[in-house]
Amino acid sequence: MAKDPVCNMEVDPGTAPARADHNGTTYYFCSEACRQEFEKDPEKYTATAQEAAPRRRRCCRRKS
Ligand SMILES: [Zn+2]
C-alpha cells in the first residue's frame, strides 16, 4: 500500500484515483482533490514525512 501524503490515508497504487511524480518518486492520492493540494506545495508534504520526527529535537531550555 502507498500512503496519500496529503491526508495520510492508505491507497492502493493499482486503483489510486490520482498520482503525481515529484523528484523521481511517485505519490498516490485518494482523490484528485488531494493531488491538487499536493501540487500546490509538494515540498510541504514530502518534507513533512521525512523530517517531522528528527526536527522535533528536545530543547535545552526545558523546565526542570
Ligand atoms: Zn487524500
N, CA, C, O and the ligand as a Tripos MOL2 file, in Angstrom:
@<TRIPOS>MOLECULE
protein
  257   255    65     0     0
PROTEIN
NO_CHARGES

@<TRIPOS>ATOM
      1 N           0.8350   -1.2030    0.0000 N.3       1 MET1
      2 CA          0.0000    0.0000    0.0000 C.3       1 MET1
      3 C           0.8700    1.2540    0.0000 C.2       1 MET1
      4 O           1.9540    1.2860    0.5810 O.2       1 MET1
      5 N           0.3680    2.2590   -0.6560 N.am      2 ALA2
      6 CA          1.0580    3.5500   -0.6430 C.3       2 ALA2
      7 C           0.2750    4.4860    0.2690 C.2       2 ALA2
      8 O          -0.8750    4.2240    0.6230 O.2       2 ALA2
      9 N           0.9210    5.5730    0.6360 N.am      3 LYS3
     10 CA          0.2450    6.5000    1.5280 C.3       3 LYS3
     11 C           0.0190    7.8430    0.8420 C.2       3 LYS3
     12 O           0.9210    8.4250    0.2390 O.2       3 LYS3
     13 N          -1.1710    8.2910    0.9550 N.am      4 ASP4
     14 CA         -1.5170    9.6190    0.4520 C.3       4 ASP4
     15 C          -0.8270   10.6250    1.3740 C.2       4 ASP4
     16 O          -1.1660   10.7080    2.5540 O.2       4 ASP4
     17 N           0.1420   11.3950    0.8510 N.am      5 PRO5
     18 CA          0.8990   12.2970    1.7240 C.3       5 PRO5
     19 C           0.0900   13.4910    2.2160 C.2       5 PRO5
     20 O           0.4960   14.1730    3.1580 O.2       5 PRO5
     21 N          -1.0340   13.7410    1.5920 N.am      6 VAL6
     22 CA         -1.8390   14.8980    1.9770 C.3       6 VAL6
     23 C          -2.7170   14.5760    3.1840 C.2       6 VAL6
     24 O          -2.7330   15.3190    4.1650 O.2       6 VAL6
     25 N          -3.4410   13.4730    3.1030 N.am      7 CYS7
     26 CA         -4.3600   13.1450    4.1970 C.3       7 CYS7
     27 C          -3.9120   11.9230    4.9900 C.2       7 CYS7
     28 O          -4.5710   11.5270    5.9510 O.2       7 CYS7
     29 N          -2.7780   11.3180    4.5840 N.am      8 ASN8
     30 CA         -2.2280   10.1500    5.2670 C.3       8 ASN8
     31 C          -3.0780    8.8930    5.1810 C.2       8 ASN8
     32 O          -2.9050    7.9630    5.9670 O.2       8 ASN8
     33 N          -3.9760    8.8700    4.2450 N.am      9 MET9
     34 CA         -4.7950    7.6930    4.0540 C.3       9 MET9
     35 C          -4.0110    6.6760    3.2270 C.2       9 MET9
     36 O          -3.2140    7.0560    2.3690 O.2       9 MET9
     37 N          -4.2280    5.4070    3.4770 N.am     10 GLU10
     38 CA         -3.5500    4.4040    2.6720 C.3      10 GLU10
     39 C          -4.3210    4.2020    1.3790 C.2      10 GLU10
     40 O          -5.5460    4.0750    1.3740 O.2      10 GLU10
     41 N          -3.5660    4.1740    0.2750 N.am     11 VAL11
     42 CA         -4.1950    3.9840   -1.0270 C.3      11 VAL11
     43 C          -3.4940    2.8620   -1.7750 C.2      11 VAL11
     44 O          -2.2790    2.6960   -1.6640 O.2      11 VAL11
     45 N          -4.2440    2.1120   -2.5180 N.am     12 ASP12
     46 CA         -3.6970    1.0370   -3.3300 C.3      12 ASP12
     47 C          -3.1830    1.6340   -4.6350 C.2      12 ASP12
     48 O          -3.9550    2.2090   -5.4020 O.2      12 ASP12
     49 N          -1.8730    1.4990   -4.8920 N.am     13 PRO13
     50 CA         -1.3160    2.0950   -6.1170 C.3      13 PRO13
     51 C          -2.0190    1.6140   -7.3780 C.2      13 PRO13
     52 O          -2.0620    2.3330   -8.3760 O.2      13 PRO13
     53 N          -2.5650    0.4140   -7.3430 N.am     14 GLY14
     54 CA         -3.2270   -0.1230   -8.5200 C.3      14 GLY14
     55 C          -4.5620    0.5320   -8.8190 C.2      14 GLY14
     56 O          -5.0080    0.5570   -9.9660 O.2      14 GLY14
     57 N          -5.1860    1.0520   -7.8040 N.am     15 THR15
     58 CA         -6.5160    1.6360   -8.0010 C.3      15 THR15
     59 C          -6.5930    3.0950   -7.5750 C.2      15 THR15
     60 O          -7.6720    3.6880   -7.5670 O.2      15 THR15
     61 N          -5.4500    3.6720   -7.2230 N.am     16 ALA16
     62 CA         -5.4630    5.0710   -6.7790 C.3      16 ALA16
     63 C          -6.0530    5.9720   -7.8580 C.2      16 ALA16
     64 O          -5.6630    5.8780   -9.0210 O.2      16 ALA16
     65 N          -6.9730    6.8310   -7.4930 N.am     17 PRO17
     66 CA         -7.6050    7.7110   -8.4760 C.3      17 PRO17
     67 C          -6.6950    8.8220   -8.9630 C.2      17 PRO17
     68 O          -6.9710    9.4430   -9.9890 O.2      17 PRO17
     69 N          -5.6170    9.0800   -8.2460 N.am     18 ALA18
     70 CA         -4.7220   10.1530   -8.6710 C.3      18 ALA18
     71 C          -3.3050    9.8450   -8.2480 C.2      18 ALA18
     72 O          -3.0740    9.1800   -7.2380 O.2      18 ALA18
     73 N          -2.3560   10.3350   -9.0290 N.am     19 ARG19
     74 CA         -0.9480   10.1540   -8.6760 C.3      19 ARG19
     75 C          -0.1490   11.3280   -9.2070 C.2      19 ARG19
     76 O          -0.6050   12.0570  -10.0880 O.2      19 ARG19
     77 N           1.0450   11.5040   -8.6650 N.am     20 ALA20
     78 CA          1.9090   12.5950   -9.1160 C.3      20 ALA20
     79 C           3.3580   12.1800   -8.9200 C.2      20 ALA20
     80 O           3.6940   11.4660   -7.9750 O.2      20 ALA20
     81 N           4.1990   12.6360   -9.8170 N.am     21 ASP21
     82 CA          5.6270   12.3750   -9.6890 C.3      21 ASP21
     83 C           6.3080   13.6150   -9.1370 C.2      21 ASP21
     84 O           6.0590   14.7360   -9.5790 O.2      21 ASP21
     85 N           7.1610   13.3860   -8.1730 N.am     22 HIS22
     86 CA          7.8860   14.5010   -7.5930 C.3      22 HIS22
     87 C           9.2860   14.0190   -7.2400 C.2      22 HIS22
     88 O           9.4460   13.0800   -6.4600 O.2      22 HIS22
     89 N          10.3080   14.6660   -7.8170 N.am     23 ASN23
     90 CA         11.7030   14.2840   -7.5750 C.3      23 ASN23
     91 C          11.9410   12.7910   -7.7870 C.2      23 ASN23
     92 O          12.6810   12.1570   -7.0340 O.2      23 ASN23
     93 N          11.3140   12.2440   -8.8080 N.am     24 GLY24
     94 CA         11.5550   10.8450   -9.1290 C.3      24 GLY24
     95 C          10.7560    9.8460   -8.3050 C.2      24 GLY24
     96 O          10.8920    8.6370   -8.4940 O.2      24 GLY24
     97 N           9.9390   10.3330   -7.4090 N.am     25 THR25
     98 CA          9.1090    9.4510   -6.6020 C.3      25 THR25
     99 C           7.6550    9.6310   -7.0080 C.2      25 THR25
    100 O           7.1900   10.7460   -7.2440 O.2      25 THR25
    101 N           6.9510    8.5140   -7.0850 N.am     26 THR26
    102 CA          5.5340    8.6120   -7.4250 C.3      26 THR26
    103 C           4.7040    8.5790   -6.1550 C.2      26 THR26
    104 O           4.8750    7.7040   -5.3070 O.2      26 THR26
    105 N           3.8140    9.5310   -6.0380 N.am     27 TYR27
    106 CA          2.9320    9.6050   -4.8810 C.3      27 TYR27
    107 C           1.5170    9.2930   -5.3400 C.2      27 TYR27
    108 O           1.1090    9.6550   -6.4440 O.2      27 TYR27
    109 N           0.7890    8.6260   -4.4850 N.am     28 TYR28
    110 CA         -0.5840    8.2290   -4.8100 C.3      28 TYR28
    111 C          -1.5460    8.9280   -3.8740 C.2      28 TYR28
    112 O          -1.2530    9.1780   -2.7050 O.2      28 TYR28
    113 N          -2.7110    9.2360   -4.4340 N.am     29 PHE29
    114 CA         -3.6900   10.0090   -3.6700 C.3      29 PHE29
    115 C          -5.0530    9.3520   -3.6880 C.2      29 PHE29
    116 O          -5.4100    8.6410   -4.6280 O.2      29 PHE29
    117 N          -5.8030    9.6010   -2.6390 N.am     30 CYS30
    118 CA         -7.1310    9.0000   -2.5200 C.3      30 CYS30
    119 C          -8.1170    9.6950   -3.4380 C.2      30 CYS30
    120 O          -9.1750    9.1470   -3.7460 O.2      30 CYS30
    121 N          -7.7740   10.9070   -3.8790 N.am     31 SER31
    122 CA         -8.6910   11.6570   -4.7300 C.3      31 SER31
    123 C          -7.9360   12.7310   -5.5000 C.2      31 SER31
    124 O          -6.8050   13.0850   -5.1660 O.2      31 SER31
    125 N          -8.5760   13.2280   -6.5170 N.am     32 GLU32
    126 CA         -7.9910   14.2920   -7.3260 C.3      32 GLU32
    127 C          -7.7740   15.5500   -6.4830 C.2      32 GLU32
    128 O          -6.8330   16.3090   -6.7130 O.2      32 GLU32
    129 N          -8.6420   15.7530   -5.5230 N.am     33 ALA33
    130 CA         -8.5250   16.9370   -4.6660 C.3      33 ALA33
    131 C          -7.2300   16.8990   -3.8690 C.2      33 ALA33
    132 O          -6.5690   17.9240   -3.7050 O.2      33 ALA33
    133 N          -6.8640   15.7160   -3.3710 N.am     34 CYS34
    134 CA         -5.6220   15.5980   -2.6160 C.3      34 CYS34
    135 C          -4.4260   15.8240   -3.5300 C.2      34 CYS34
    136 O          -3.4370   16.4340   -3.1230 O.2      34 CYS34
    137 N          -4.5120   15.3370   -4.7560 N.am     35 ARG35
    138 CA         -3.4110   15.5300   -5.6900 C.3      35 ARG35
    139 C          -3.2120   17.0180   -5.9700 C.2      35 ARG35
    140 O          -2.0770   17.4930   -6.0200 O.2      35 ARG35
    141 N          -4.2710   17.7280   -6.1470 N.am     36 GLN36
    142 CA         -4.1620   19.1620   -6.4150 C.3      36 GLN36
    143 C          -3.5680   19.8950   -5.2240 C.2      36 GLN36
    144 O          -2.7970   20.8420   -5.3820 O.2      36 GLN36
    145 N          -3.9260   19.4560   -4.0590 N.am     37 GLU37
    146 CA         -3.3820   20.0660   -2.8530 C.3      37 GLU37
    147 C          -1.8740   19.8270   -2.7910 C.2      37 GLU37
    148 O          -1.1020   20.7090   -2.4150 O.2      37 GLU37
    149 N          -1.4810   18.6270   -3.1660 N.am     38 PHE38
    150 CA         -0.0590   18.2730   -3.1900 C.3      38 PHE38
    151 C           0.6900   19.1080   -4.2240 C.2      38 PHE38
    152 O           1.7810   19.6070   -3.9440 O.2      38 PHE38
    153 N           0.1260   19.2630   -5.3930 N.am     39 GLU39
    154 CA          0.7740   20.0080   -6.4780 C.3      39 GLU39
    155 C           0.9890   21.4720   -6.1090 C.2      39 GLU39
    156 O           1.9280   22.1050   -6.5940 O.2      39 GLU39
    157 N           0.1500   21.9940   -5.2810 N.am     40 LYS40
    158 CA          0.2790   23.3890   -4.8630 C.3      40 LYS40
    159 C           1.5660   23.6080   -4.0910 C.2      40 LYS40
    160 O           2.2200   24.6430   -4.2250 O.2      40 LYS40
    161 N           1.9210   22.6200   -3.2820 N.am     41 ASP41
    162 CA          3.0940   22.7780   -2.4330 C.3      41 ASP41
    163 C           3.6930   21.4160   -2.0870 C.2      41 ASP41
    164 O           3.5900   20.9550   -0.9500 O.2      41 ASP41
    165 N           4.3230   20.7730   -3.0840 N.am     42 PRO42
    166 CA          4.8380   19.4110   -2.8770 C.3      42 PRO42
    167 C           5.8560   19.3180   -1.7420 C.2      42 PRO42
    168 O           5.8860   18.3260   -1.0130 O.2      42 PRO42
    169 N           6.6680   20.3220   -1.5960 N.am     43 GLU43
    170 CA          7.7050   20.2680   -0.5610 C.3      43 GLU43
    171 C           7.1040   20.1410    0.8320 C.2      43 GLU43
    172 O           7.6470   19.4700    1.7090 O.2      43 GLU43
    173 N           5.9980   20.7910    1.0010 N.am     44 LYS44
    174 CA          5.3460   20.7570    2.2990 C.3      44 LYS44
    175 C           5.0180   19.3270    2.7150 C.2      44 LYS44
    176 O           5.1850   18.9350    3.8690 O.2      44 LYS44
    177 N           4.5400   18.5570    1.7200 N.am     45 TYR45
    178 CA          4.1180   17.1910    2.0420 C.3      45 TYR45
    179 C           5.2630   16.1990    2.0110 C.2      45 TYR45
    180 O           5.2920   15.2700    2.8180 O.2      45 TYR45
    181 N           6.2040   16.3730    1.1000 N.am     46 THR46
    182 CA          7.3050   15.4200    1.0250 C.3      46 THR46
    183 C           8.2830   15.6490    2.1730 C.2      46 THR46
    184 O           8.8680   14.6890    2.6750 O.2      46 THR46
    185 N           8.4700   16.8730    2.5930 N.am     47 ALA47
    186 CA          9.4030   17.1550    3.6790 C.3      47 ALA47
    187 C           8.8220   16.7350    5.0200 C.2      47 ALA47
    188 O           9.5470   16.2790    5.9040 O.2      47 ALA47
    189 N           7.5350   16.8880    5.1680 N.am     48 THR48
    190 CA          6.8870   16.5630    6.4330 C.3      48 THR48
    191 C           7.1150   15.1160    6.8310 C.2      48 THR48
    192 O           7.4210   14.8150    7.9850 O.2      48 THR48
    193 N           6.9630   14.2320    5.8700 N.am     49 ALA49
    194 CA          7.0630   12.8100    6.1740 C.3      49 ALA49
    195 C           8.4600   12.4310    6.6490 C.2      49 ALA49
    196 O           8.6100   11.5990    7.5440 O.2      49 ALA49
    197 N           9.4670   13.0320    6.0600 N.am     50 GLN50
    198 CA         10.8240   12.6220    6.3760 C.3      50 GLN50
    199 C          11.4760   13.4170    7.4920 C.2      50 GLN50
    200 O          12.3850   12.9170    8.1540 O.2      50 GLN50
    201 N          11.0360   14.6250    7.7100 N.am     51 GLU51
    202 CA         11.7520   15.4690    8.6590 C.3      51 GLU51
    203 C          10.9770   15.8220    9.9250 C.2      51 GLU51
    204 O          11.5310   16.3960   10.8630 O.2      51 GLU51
    205 N           9.7400   15.4880    9.9410 N.am     52 ALA52
    206 CA          8.9290   15.8830   11.0890 C.3      52 ALA52
    207 C           9.5150   15.3490   12.3930 C.2      52 ALA52
    208 O           9.6700   16.0920   13.3620 O.2      52 ALA52
    209 N           9.8340   14.0730   12.4100 N.am     53 ALA53
    210 CA         10.3230   13.4810   13.6470 C.3      53 ALA53
    211 C          11.7180   13.9750   14.0430 C.2      53 ALA53
    212 O          11.8960   14.4450   15.1670 O.2      53 ALA53
    213 N          12.7150   13.8810   13.1450 N.am     54 PRO54
    214 CA         14.0680   14.3070   13.5320 C.3      54 PRO54
    215 C          14.1530   15.7670   13.9500 C.2      54 PRO54
    216 O          14.9990   16.1440   14.7610 O.2      54 PRO54
    217 N          13.2700   16.5850   13.3890 N.am     55 ARG55
    218 CA         13.3570   18.0100   13.7170 C.3      55 ARG55
    219 C          12.8000   18.3440   15.0910 C.2      55 ARG55
    220 O          13.0370   19.4280   15.6250 O.2      55 ARG55
    221 N          12.0710   17.4170   15.6470 N.am     56 ARG56
    222 CA         11.4960   17.7010   16.9640 C.3      56 ARG56
    223 C          12.5220   17.3910   18.0410 C.2      56 ARG56
    224 O          12.3060   16.5280   18.8920 O.2      56 ARG56
    225 N          13.5890   18.0710   17.9960 N.am     57 ARG57
    226 CA         14.6200   17.8700   18.9960 C.3      57 ARG57
    227 C          14.1710   18.4080   20.3230 C.2      57 ARG57
    228 O          13.3570   19.3270   20.4130 O.2      57 ARG57
    229 N          14.7080   17.8270   21.3180 N.am     58 ARG58
    230 CA         14.3920   18.3430   22.6360 C.3      58 ARG58
    231 C          15.2480   19.5760   22.8830 C.2      58 ARG58
    232 O          16.4640   19.5570   22.6900 O.2      58 ARG58
    233 N          14.6170   20.6030   23.2970 N.am     59 CYS59
    234 CA         15.3400   21.8510   23.5040 C.3      59 CYS59
    235 C          16.0370   21.8430   24.8630 C.2      59 CYS59
    236 O          15.5450   21.2550   25.8260 O.2      59 CYS59
    237 N          17.1930   22.5070   24.9210 N.am     60 CYS60
    238 CA         17.9850   22.5240   26.1640 C.3      60 CYS60
    239 C          17.3450   23.4140   27.2230 C.2      60 CYS60
    240 O          17.7430   23.4060   28.3880 O.2      60 CYS60
    241 N          16.3260   24.1940   26.7860 N.am     61 ARG61
    242 CA         15.7500   25.1270   27.7410 C.3      61 ARG61
    243 C          14.5060   24.5720   28.4200 C.2      61 ARG61
    244 O          13.6830   25.3330   28.9300 O.2      61 ARG61
    245 N          14.3700   23.2820   28.4290 N.am     62 ARG62
    246 CA         13.1800   22.7250   29.0690 C.3      62 ARG62
    247 C          13.1930   23.0020   30.5610 C.2      62 ARG62
    248 O          14.2440   23.0830   31.1950 O.2      62 ARG62
    249 N          12.0330   23.1390   31.0800 N.am     63 LYS63
    250 CA         11.9180   23.4480   32.5110 C.3      63 LYS63
    251 C          12.3670   22.2670   33.3520 C.2      63 LYS63
    252 O          12.1860   21.1130   32.9620 O.2      63 LYS63
    253 N          12.9340   22.5460   34.4680 N.am     64 SER64
    254 CA         13.3350   21.4520   35.3490 C.3      64 SER64
    255 C          12.8950   21.7820   36.7810 C.2      64 SER64
    256 O          13.1310   20.9930   37.6970 O.2      64 SER64
    257 ZN         -6.2540   12.0130    0.3860 Zn       65 ZN65
@<TRIPOS>BOND
     1     1     2 1
     2     2     3 1
     3     3     4 2
     4     3     5 am
     5     5     6 1
     6     6     7 1
     7     7     8 2
     8     7     9 am
     9     9    10 1
    10    10    11 1
    11    11    12 2
    12    11    13 am
    13    13    14 1
    14    14    15 1
    15    15    16 2
    16    15    17 am
    17    17    18 1
    18    18    19 1
    19    19    20 2
    20    19    21 am
    21    21    22 1
    22    22    23 1
    23    23    24 2
    24    23    25 am
    25    25    26 1
    26    26    27 1
    27    27    28 2
    28    27    29 am
    29    29    30 1
    30    30    31 1
    31    31    32 2
    32    31    33 am
    33    33    34 1
    34    34    35 1
    35    35    36 2
    36    35    37 am
    37    37    38 1
    38    38    39 1
    39    39    40 2
    40    39    41 am
    41    41    42 1
    42    42    43 1
    43    43    44 2
    44    43    45 am
    45    45    46 1
    46    46    47 1
    47    47    48 2
    48    47    49 am
    49    49    50 1
    50    50    51 1
    51    51    52 2
    52    51    53 am
    53    53    54 1
    54    54    55 1
    55    55    56 2
    56    55    57 am
    57    57    58 1
    58    58    59 1
    59    59    60 2
    60    59    61 am
    61    61    62 1
    62    62    63 1
    63    63    64 2
    64    63    65 am
    65    65    66 1
    66    66    67 1
    67    67    68 2
    68    67    69 am
    69    69    70 1
    70    70    71 1
    71    71    72 2
    72    71    73 am
    73    73    74 1
    74    74    75 1
    75    75    76 2
    76    75    77 am
    77    77    78 1
    78    78    79 1
    79    79    80 2
    80    79    81 am
    81    81    82 1
    82    82    83 1
    83    83    84 2
    84    83    85 am
    85    85    86 1
    86    86    87 1
    87    87    88 2
    88    87    89 am
    89    89    90 1
    90    90    91 1
    91    91    92 2
    92    91    93 am
    93    93    94 1
    94    94    95 1
    95    95    96 2
    96    95    97 am
    97    97    98 1
    98    98    99 1
    99    99   100 2
   100    99   101 am
   101   101   102 1
   102   102   103 1
   103   103   104 2
   104   103   105 am
   105   105   106 1
   106   106   107 1
   107   107   108 2
   108   107   109 am
   109   109   110 1
   110   110   111 1
   111   111   112 2
   112   111   113 am
   113   113   114 1
   114   114   115 1
   115   115   116 2
   116   115   117 am
   117   117   118 1
   118   118   119 1
   119   119   120 2
   120   119   121 am
   121   121   122 1
   122   122   123 1
   123   123   124 2
   124   123   125 am
   125   125   126 1
   126   126   127 1
   127   127   128 2
   128   127   129 am
   129   129   130 1
   130   130   131 1
   131   131   132 2
   132   131   133 am
   133   133   134 1
   134   134   135 1
   135   135   136 2
   136   135   137 am
   137   137   138 1
   138   138   139 1
   139   139   140 2
   140   139   141 am
   141   141   142 1
   142   142   143 1
   143   143   144 2
   144   143   145 am
   145   145   146 1
   146   146   147 1
   147   147   148 2
   148   147   149 am
   149   149   150 1
   150   150   151 1
   151   151   152 2
   152   151   153 am
   153   153   154 1
   154   154   155 1
   155   155   156 2
   156   155   157 am
   157   157   158 1
   158   158   159 1
   159   159   160 2
   160   159   161 am
   161   161   162 1
   162   162   163 1
   163   163   164 2
   164   163   165 am
   165   165   166 1
   166   166   167 1
   167   167   168 2
   168   167   169 am
   169   169   170 1
   170   170   171 1
   171   171   172 2
   172   171   173 am
   173   173   174 1
   174   174   175 1
   175   175   176 2
   176   175   177 am
   177   177   178 1
   178   178   179 1
   179   179   180 2
   180   179   181 am
   181   181   182 1
   182   182   183 1
   183   183   184 2
   184   183   185 am
   185   185   186 1
   186   186   187 1
   187   187   188 2
   188   187   189 am
   189   189   190 1
   190   190   191 1
   191   191   192 2
   192   191   193 am
   193   193   194 1
   194   194   195 1
   195   195   196 2
   196   195   197 am
   197   197   198 1
   198   198   199 1
   199   199   200 2
   200   199   201 am
   201   201   202 1
   202   202   203 1
   203   203   204 2
   204   203   205 am
   205   205   206 1
   206   206   207 1
   207   207   208 2
   208   207   209 am
   209   209   210 1
   210   210   211 1
   211   211   212 2
   212   211   213 am
   213   213   214 1
   214   214   215 1
   215   215   216 2
   216   215   217 am
   217   217   218 1
   218   218   219 1
   219   219   220 2
   220   219   221 am
   221   221   222 1
   222   222   223 1
   223   223   224 2
   224   223   225 am
   225   225   226 1
   226   226   227 1
   227   227   228 2
   228   227   229 am
   229   229   230 1
   230   230   231 1
   231   231   232 2
   232   231   233 am
   233   233   234 1
   234   234   235 1
   235   235   236 2
   236   235   237 am
   237   237   238 1
   238   238   239 1
   239   239   240 2
   240   239   241 am
   241   241   242 1
   242   242   243 1
   243   243   244 2
   244   243   245 am
   245   245   246 1
   246   246   247 1
   247   247   248 2
   248   247   249 am
   249   249   250 1
   250   250   251 1
   251   251   252 2
   252   251   253 am
   253   253   254 1
   254   254   255 1
   255   255   256 2
@<TRIPOS>SUBSTRUCTURE
     1 MET1         2 RESIDUE 1 A MET
     2 ALA2         6 RESIDUE 1 A ALA
     3 LYS3        10 RESIDUE 1 A LYS
     4 ASP4        14 RESIDUE 1 A ASP
     5 PRO5        18 RESIDUE 1 A PRO
     6 VAL6        22 RESIDUE 1 A VAL
     7 CYS7        26 RESIDUE 1 A CYS
     8 ASN8        30 RESIDUE 1 A ASN
     9 MET9        34 RESIDUE 1 A MET
    10 GLU10       38 RESIDUE 1 A GLU
    11 VAL11       42 RESIDUE 1 A VAL
    12 ASP12       46 RESIDUE 1 A ASP
    13 PRO13       50 RESIDUE 1 A PRO
    14 GLY14       54 RESIDUE 1 A GLY
    15 THR15       58 RESIDUE 1 A THR
    16 ALA16       62 RESIDUE 1 A ALA
    17 PRO17       66 RESIDUE 1 A PRO
    18 ALA18       70 RESIDUE 1 A ALA
    19 ARG19       74 RESIDUE 1 A ARG
    20 ALA20       78 RESIDUE 1 A ALA
    21 ASP21       82 RESIDUE 1 A ASP
    22 HIS22       86 RESIDUE 1 A HIS
    23 ASN23       90 RESIDUE 1 A ASN
    24 GLY24       94 RESIDUE 1 A GLY
    25 THR25       98 RESIDUE 1 A THR
    26 THR26      102 RESIDUE 1 A THR
    27 TYR27      106 RESIDUE 1 A TYR
    28 TYR28      110 RESIDUE 1 A TYR
    29 PHE29      114 RESIDUE 1 A PHE
    30 CYS30      118 RESIDUE 1 A CYS
    31 SER31      122 RESIDUE 1 A SER
    32 GLU32      126 RESIDUE 1 A GLU
    33 ALA33      130 RESIDUE 1 A ALA
    34 CYS34      134 RESIDUE 1 A CYS
    35 ARG35      138 RESIDUE 1 A ARG
    36 GLN36      142 RESIDUE 1 A GLN
    37 GLU37      146 RESIDUE 1 A GLU
    38 PHE38      150 RESIDUE 1 A PHE
    39 GLU39      154 RESIDUE 1 A GLU
    40 LYS40      158 RESIDUE 1 A LYS
    41 ASP41      162 RESIDUE 1 A ASP
    42 PRO42      166 RESIDUE 1 A PRO
    43 GLU43      170 RESIDUE 1 A GLU
    44 LYS44      174 RESIDUE 1 A LYS
    45 TYR45      178 RESIDUE 1 A TYR
    46 THR46      182 RESIDUE 1 A THR
    47 ALA47      186 RESIDUE 1 A ALA
    48 THR48      190 RESIDUE 1 A THR
    49 ALA49      194 RESIDUE 1 A ALA
    50 GLN50      198 RESIDUE 1 A GLN
    51 GLU51      202 RESIDUE 1 A GLU
    52 ALA52      206 RESIDUE 1 A ALA
    53 ALA53      210 RESIDUE 1 A ALA
    54 PRO54      214 RESIDUE 1 A PRO
    55 ARG55      218 RESIDUE 1 A ARG
    56 ARG56      222 RESIDUE 1 A ARG
    57 ARG57      226 RESIDUE 1 A ARG
    58 ARG58      230 RESIDUE 1 A ARG
    59 CYS59      234 RESIDUE 1 A CYS
    60 CYS60      238 RESIDUE 1 A CYS
    61 ARG61      242 RESIDUE 1 A ARG
    62 ARG62      246 RESIDUE 1 A ARG
    63 LYS63      250 RESIDUE 1 A LYS
    64 SER64      254 RESIDUE 1 A SER
    65 ZN65       257 GROUP 0 **** ****
